């Protein structure tokens, strides 16, 4: 009885470890953050929760997530800008980036933007959400 209980516990632990290890395997490579700095700037109504870079077949991709500050379901008002800034502070490029919710009742939205390969190391990628009234 005791041996079968120990075997069951060991088997359960092995299954959990296998699932955790399998979840860590990814086909996309997250890029080292020492090459670039990412700044997220929130608006009064929306938080930019997370932004990160990954390498894909197309090139370097900026991905992220934003959510309304207040727990409201529905469209997320405003728009998103991505600014690519060189080490000297000069703005290389400004782009308006679209975002979308996965479901109609989602409280958050996801965005992605292909970063040019010519962006020099040490540059800053600034993700800014603007409210509808901001400009």
N, C-alpha and C positions, 0 to 999 in steps of 0.2 A: 504494500500500500504506500509506504513512504517513498520507495524507489520510483513508482509510477508518478507520484506527485512531483518529485524532483525533476523527472524527465519532462513532465508537462511544463514546469516553470522554465527549464532550460530551453525547451523548444519555443516557448512564447517569447523569451528574450531574444533568441536567434531570429525569429520572424520580425520582431520590432527593429532589430539592428539592420536586417536586410532591407526593410522598407525605407528606413532612414538613409542608408547608403545609396539606394537606388534613386531616391529623391534628390540627392546632391549631384547626380550626373546630369550635365546639361550639354546640349549641342552648340550653345552660344557661349562665347567667352566674354566675361566681364573685363573691361579694360582697366588697367592700373590707374588709380586716381591721381598719382603723383604727376602724370603727364598733363592733366587738365584740372581746373578748379570749376566746380559747378555751384552756382548761387541760385537759390530759389527765393523769389520775392512774391509774397502773398498780397492779395487785395483785401479790401474790407469785408468781402463776402466769401472769398474762396482761399483755401490753403493749398499751396503746392506741396504735397505730402512727400513725394520721392522723385528724384531724377537720377538716372544712371546711364552709363555708356556701355554698349555691347558691340562686339565685332560680328558682323554677318557677312554673307557672300556679297552683298551690295556695298559694304563699307562699314564705317562707324555710325552707329545708330544711337541717338539720344532717346530714351524712353522715360516715361514718368506717369505720375498719377496726381490728380487733384480732386478736392472734395469741398463741398460747401461747409462753411464754418458752423452753421446751425443745422441740426439734423432734419433737413427737408428733402423730400423726394421731388424729383422733377428736373427740368432743364437747368443747367449751370450757366447763369448769365455771364456776359463779358466775353473776353477773348484773351489769347495767350500769345506773347511775343518771346522769341528766342534771340538773344544778342550774342554774337561771337566777338570777344574782345581780346586784342593782343596784349602782351605783357606790358607794353608802354601805355595802355589805357585807350588806345585807338579802337573804335568800333569797326570791325572788319565787315560785319554783315548783320542786318536786322531782318527777321522773318516773322510773319504772322503764321502761327501753327494752329491747326484745328485739333479739336479733341472730341471724343465721343464716349457716351456711356454704353456699357455692355448690354444693359436691359433698360426698359423704359422706367422702371422703378428704382434704378440705381441711384445712390447718393454720391457716387464718385465717377470720374471720367479718366480715360487714359489718352496719352498722346505719344507720338513718335516723330522724329525728325532726323533726316540723314545729314550727318556732319561732313563738310567737305574734307577731303584728304589733305588739302593744302593748309589746314589749320595748324599753326606752329605749336610745338610743345610749350607748356607753361601758360597757354591761353586760358581765358575764363569763359565759361558758357553760362550766361545768365538767363534764367527762365522767369518771366514776369507775367503774372495774371493781372489784367486790367478789368475793373468793373465797367458796367455799361456806361456810367456817367463820367468815367475818368478822362475821356477825350473824344 
